[in-house]
């Protein structure tokens, strides 16, 4: 699992920003689940799923695949996007968190 550096980088960025999420193993890699709402158990409805494992898009390039928090243009093509860096995914999650969850 050492080859999956971007998802670990995203995990560290979310922890530093104190944004709620759940981190778990998935196949030979990991998944980050970002909740729709700020719940204590962090197991509410998922707003965004981030994965990096042997079956995810662009995993060989150490890039992340997400479902949720897609742009309108991305939604027209597919329900997932699989070529994002940890920084790009973090910006999407941070924007949603600051606009919809932080002040709950």
N, C-alpha and C positions, 0 to 999 in steps of 0.2 A: 504493500500500500504506500510505500515511500514515494512512488512515482507520481502520486496525486497531490501535488504541492498547492495548486490553486485553490482547491476546496478547503484545505487547511488554512491557507492565507485568509480566505473569506471568513472562516470560523473565528480566527483571531481578531479580524477587523470588527466583526459583530460583537464579540465579547468586549473589546475596548470601548465601543460605542454604547454598550449596555442595551443593545437591541435584542429582544427576546427571540429565541429560536430553539430548535431541537436538533441535535447532531447525532447521527447514528451510522452504523456500518450498513452497507448495501452491496451485496455480491462481493467483489474484491476491492471495493472502494467505499465511498461515503455518500450520505445524503444530508442536506440541511433543509429543515422544514421551517419556514417563516410563517407565523400564524396571522390570520385575518384580523384578530383582535388580541389585545394584551390580556391574556388570562394567566392566572397563577400556575396552572399545570402545563401551560404552553401547548396544549393538545387540542386547541379549538380548530376551527376550520382553517385549512392551510391556504394562505394567499399565494405562496410561491414555494416550489420545490426545486432544489438545486442538487444536481447529481454529478458525480464523476466516478465512473467505474468502467470496466471493460466493454460494456455495451452502450455507453453514452456517446453522443456525437462529439467528435473531435477530442476524445480522451487521449489519443496518441500525441496530440499537440499540447496536452496539459491545459485544456480549456473546459469550461463548464457548460452544462446543459440545464436550462431552466424551463419550468412550466409555470405560468403565472407571471404577472408584472411585465407582460409583453406590450410593445407599442402597437398602435392600431395597424400599422403597416405589417408588422410581424404576424399579427393575428390573421391577416388575410392569407398568408402563406402556409401557416402550420399552427399547432397549439403548443409547440416547443421551439426553443432556439438553442442551438448547440455550438456556439463559437465565442463564448464570452469569457473575459478574464475575471478574476476575483474583484478587481477594482470596478469593472463595469456592473457586475451584479450587486456589489455593495452599494453603489450609487442609486440603483433602482430601489433596493430595499430601504435604504436610508431616507430617500425622498418619500416613499409611502409611509414609513414610520413617523416621520416628522409631520406629515400632512394629515394622517388619519389615526394614529395610535398614541403618540407621545403624551398628549394632553388628556387622555381618558382618565 
